[in-house]
């Protein structure tokens, strides 16, 4: 049985785990309390910072940034700042333009980076800190997304969401007076991001079964605890009690720590994130204002859990026929020279548009859809089919997650956030191509059930 940890035990932790690895995180300080901003000057002194560079946008400046500047100025702290202009509609994208603005204003003599925000501003700051070798602090304005303290930064490059290595913050400061006043859409987005772990943890176990992928019960246990506590807090989050806001914030912090421990985003990101990223890319292509990350993840979670609910009662596939078809394709010659790959490549160019070259390059390298890899997975899937069904039965009913999100006034269907049926269909079929990461979507593709399940989801969600 995996050891249980308190949040405080995990902050700045480094320990040998039963999984055989040593887990550690750069994140070493968390101040989440009323009046937390007043402790920022002392924190900077403790860290030896003489001149931090502070990043915010017009929204986070209004919510918290102006107060940060006042507190630091009153303490005699020298600092430089940039206030990025937020779009009139939607949210600031974490893309090349936003990052370029951060870099162009970067003061050469700054010794530490502070982001005042939650999602985009956090990602921009921690990547800037990483490439310049500075430490990083996050002043959180809303508990709206996971990865607040993770060591990766999902940024948009050429319309494609790519996870870059970054610096986890050495400290997080969250003033409950500010966090409790965050818009409900941001609080519900944070809940959606945490509830997405129900799906991604199931995807992780699924890959461990089929592919023998590394899996850590301790890391999963950390996330399961965070999910359970968030579920309890979410049911009364509209009351905005400080205890519930703190619980949600800690859950998001634990998600970042779990990613640090794993060395990648596997404990926090699965198929629910892939379809969220797919929707985000289509919005970028079409010039549609961005939607909060956690909001899209909540919708993606409802969709993917519906697939697990269906998988739990699915009859055993005809594995002999599936393997015979894979062998026949393999016998035709090299995968990258095949008609199947050429047809897939043409489809990716249509679906991913400007981002297609990066998606195609990923498949050329990973070749996850190659007949040889498919055949190997089919043999393992056949061997573990009963275990796969048992795993699917552990996933919560999608209706349960819908009810929690709806109780917070959050969207649960793609059309509620402006995603057209065409993008829902393409997302279900093709969002798995965004990562070389095994999820329920790859399983369904392997057993030739992705199209039938897409048709079911289209009837229900589009």
N, C-alpha and C positions, 0 to 999 in steps of 0.2 A: 504494500500500500504506500502510495506517494506521501511524502511528508507535507504537512500543511504549514503555511507561513502567514504571518500578519503582513500588512502593507509595509509597516516600518522595518520589518526584518529584511524586506526585499530591496529597500532603497540603499544603493551603494553596495549591494551584496556581491560576494564572490565565493562560490562553494563548489565542491565536487559533488556531482549528482549520481544517483543510482543508474542513470542512463549511460554513464561512463564518460561524460563530458564535464568540463568545468564551466559553470555559468557565471557571467559577470555583467555588470552594467556601469556605464559612466555616471548615470544619474544618481546623485548622492544627497540631495537636499530637497525637501518638499515643505513649503509653507502654505497651507490652505486653511485660512482662518479669517475671522473678521479683522479688518485693519491690516491685512498682510502687506499692503504696499508700503506702509511706514517702516517695514523691516528691510526694504530693498537697499537703502544706503548702507546699512550694516552688513548686508550680504555681500555687496560689492567690495567693501573694505576687507571683509574676511577672505575674499577671493583675490585681493590685491589688485583690483581693477582701478586704473587711474582715469581711463577715458573710454567708456563703452560707446558702441554704435547702436542706436535704437531704431528699430524698423516697425512701422505700423501703417495702416491705411486710414482713409478718412473715417470709416466706420469705427475701427478699433481706437482711433485717436479720440473720438467722441466718447466712447464707452469707458476708456481707461487711460489711453495714452497721455492725454492732457494732465491727468492727475499724476502719472508717473513723472512727467517733466517737472511738475510743481514740487513733488516730494524731493526729487534729486537736486533741483535748483536750491531749495530751502536748506538742504544739507551741504551745499557748497560743492556738489559733485560735478565735475566737468564731463560733458558728453556731446556727441553729435547725433543728429536724427534725420530720418527721411520719413515723410508721410506720403505714401502712394495714393493716388487718386482712385477711389472705388468707382466702378461703373454705376450709372444711374439705376440700371436694373441688373439683378443678379449679383454675383460675387466676383471678386478679383480672381482671375485665373493664375495658377502657379506656372506660368509659361516663360518662354525666352524673353519676352518684352518686360515682364515684371521683374525677372531676375536681373536683366540687363540694367534696369533702373537702379536696383539695389547696388549692383557692382559699380556703376558709374559714380555713385555718391559715396562709395566706401572710403572712409578716411584712412589714410596710410598709417597714422599713428594710433589708431584705436587698438585696444588690447582685449576686447570682449564684445560679443554680439548679443543684443537683447531683442527678441521678438515680442511685440505686444499684440496678441491676437490668439487665434486658435488653429485654423487649418492652413490656408495659403501662406499667411504671414509666418507661421511657424516653419513651414517647409522651406520658404525662401531664406529665413534666417539661419536655420541649422545647416543648409547646404552651403551658404556663404561662409559660415564659421568653419565648416569642414575644409573647403578649398583654400582658406586663408590661414588655417591652423590656429584660430582663436577658440577660446571656450565660448559656451553658449548658454544663455538663460532664457526661459520662456516665462513671460508674464501672461497668464491665461485670462482671456476675457469672457470665454463661454465654454462649458464642457460639451462641445459639439462634435468631436471626432476622436477616434482612437489614435494611437501613435503620437500623442502629445510629447512623450519622452522617448520615442524610438530612435534608433540609430540609422534610419533610412529616410529619404525624402522623395515622395512620389511627385514628380514634376512632368509638365507637358512639353515634349520636344517634338516638333513637326507634327502636332496634333495627336501624338501618341503618348499615353501615360506610361512613364518609365520610372522605375524605382532606382534612385541613385544612392550611393553610400553617403552618409552624413554624420554629423555629430549629435548624439543624444545630448539634451541639456544637462549641465551639471546641477542645475537647480530649476525648480518650478515654483512660481509664486502665484497663488490664486486667492484673491480677496473675496471672501464670501459675500460681502456687501455688493460687489460687482457681479459675481457669478450668479447670485440669486435673482438679479434683475435682467439676466439675458433673455432675449425673446424666446417664447415657447418653441418656436420652430427650431431654434438652435439646441435647446434642451432635448427635444424629441429626436433631433438628428444624432445627438450623442447616444441616446438610448438605441436608436436604429443601428448605429455602428457596433455597439456592444452586443446586441441581440444577433447580429450577423455571425458572432462566434459560434452560435449553435450549429450553423452550417459549416463554417470553415474547419472547426474541430472535427466534425464528422468527415469532411473531405480529407483531412490529414490522416485520420485513422484508416479511411478507405485506401489511401495510397500506401500506407504501411502494410495493409493486408495484401494488396495486389502487386505492389512494386518493391516491397521491403524497404520503403523509404524510412529514414531515421524518424523516430517518434519518441517524445519524452513525456512520461506520465506526470512528472512533477510540473512541467510547464502547462500541460493541459489542465491539471488540477488547479493551478493558479487562475487560469482563465475561467474554468467552471465556477469557481468561487465568486469571481467578479460578475459573471453573468447572473448567478442566483441572487446576489445582493442587489444588482441593478434591477432585476425583475421586480423585486419587492419594493424598491424605491420608486420605480416607474409608475406603479399603480396609484401613487398619490403625489406624483411630482408636480401636478398642477397647483398644489398647495405651496410649493416653493420653500419647503422647510430647509433650513441650513443642513440638517443631518442628511436629507435625501440628496441635496446638491453635492455635499461632500462625498457621499457614496458613489454617485455617478462620476464625479471627478476622479476618485480613486480607481474606479473600474477602468476608466480610460488610461490612467497612468499605468495600471497593471498590464494593460494590453501592450503598451510600449516596452515595458520591462520584459515581458514574455518574448517579444520580438528580439530584443537584445540578447536574451538568454539563448534563443534558438539560432541566432546569427542570420536570420532572414524573417520575412513576414508571414511564414507558414501558420503560426498560431493565431493569426489575426486576419488572414485574407484567403478566401477561397473563391468559389464560383460566384458567390454573391457580390464580391468586389469586382470580378471580371466583367460582369454585365453592367455594373455601375460605371466602370471605366468606359465601357463601350458606349453607353448612353452619353456620357460626358464628351467623348470624342465626336459623336454625331452632332451634338449641340454646338461644339466648336466649329465644325465644318459649316454648319448652317447659320452661324452667327446668332444662335439662341442664347440668352443669358444663362449663366451657370446656375446649378442647383446645389444646395449643400450636399457635401459628400455623404454624410451619414443618412440623409433623407433618401438618396439613391440606394445606399446599401440596405436600408430597411426594406425598400421595395424589392431589391434583389434577393433578400433573405426570404421573403414570403414566397417568391417564385421558386427558389431552389429547394426550400423545405417541402414545397408541394411535390417536387420531383422525388425527394426522398420518401415522402408518404406513399407515392405511387410505386416506387421501387420495392418498398416493404411487402407489397402484395403481388409482385410481378412473378409470372411463371418462369420456370427454368428455361433459359434460351437453348436453342439447338446449337450447342458448341461445336459439334462435328461439322455442321454445315458452315458455320462462321469461320472455323479454322481452315476448311477446304478452300473457301473463297479467298482468305488471306494468302494461302500457299499459291493459289493460281495467280494472284497479282504479283507475288514475289518472283515467280518463275518467268515473268515477262521481261525482266531486266532491271537495271538500276532505278530506284524509286525516283530520283530527281530528273530522270530522263523519260519518265512514264507519262502516258496520256492522262492518268489520274492526277498527277502532280500539276501538269499543265492546266487542266481544267480547274483545279483548286486555286492555282495561282491567278487565273483570270477572274475567279470569283472574289478573291481577296482584293484585287485591284478595283473591282466594282464596289465592294463593301467598305473597304478601309480608305479608299481614295488616296489622299496625300500621304497617309501613314502606311500604305500598302508595302512599300519597299522594306520597312523595318519589320513588319509582320512576316513577310516572305523570307527575309534574311534569318529571322529566328527559326523558322521551320527548316530552312536549308541547313542550319547548324544542328538543331535538335532532332529533326526528322521523327517527331513523335507520332506522326500519322503513317510512317513507313510500314509496309506489310510485315517486315521482320519484327519490328517492335510491337505491332498490333498482335501478331501471332504469339509472341511471348506473354503479353498481357492477357490474352484470351486463355492461355493455358493456366495462368495463375488465377484468373477470375473463375474459371470452371472449378478449380480445386477449392477455392474459398467461397463458393456461391452461397452456401448456407450461412457462413459467417457474415457475408455482405448483407444478406437479408436481415440477420439479427441486428447488425449495426444500423441499418436503415430504420428499424423499428424503434431505435433509441432517439431518433430525431423528433422534436416536438411537432405537433400538428401546425401546419401553416396558419390555420384559423386562430390558434392561440396567440401567435405573434401579431397577426392582424389586429386582434382585439386590443392588445396592449398599445400598439401604435395609434390605433384609432381613438383610444381613450385619451391620448395626448394631442389629438387633432392632427396627427401626421398622415401624409398620404401613404397608401398601401398598394396602389395600382399605378402602372406606368402612365396611363392617360391623365391621371390627376396632376402630373408634373409636366405635361406637354409632350410625352414620348408617343410618337405615332405608332400604329400597329405594325407598320413595315419595319421599324427599328426594333420593336419587340421581337419580331420573327427573326430578323437577322442576328440580333443579339443572342438569342437562345441557340441558334445554329453555329455562330461563328465567334462568340466572345472567348471561347476556349483557346483561340489562336493567339491571344494576347500574351500568354505565358506558357512556358514549358512546365506546367504544374498540373498534376493529375487531380481531377475533381469528378464529381458525379456526371458532369457533361461529357468528359472523355470516356467514362465508363459506358454511358448510354450510346455514344458514338461507336465504341468498340463492339457492342452487342447489337448494333443496327436498330436501336430504339430511340435515337435522338429525334428523328423526324416525327414518329408517332407521338412522342411526348411533347414536341413543339406544337403539334396540332391540338393536343389537349390543353396546353397552356394558352394558346391563342383563343380558344373558345372561352376560357375562364378569365383571362387577363387583358384581352384586346378585342 
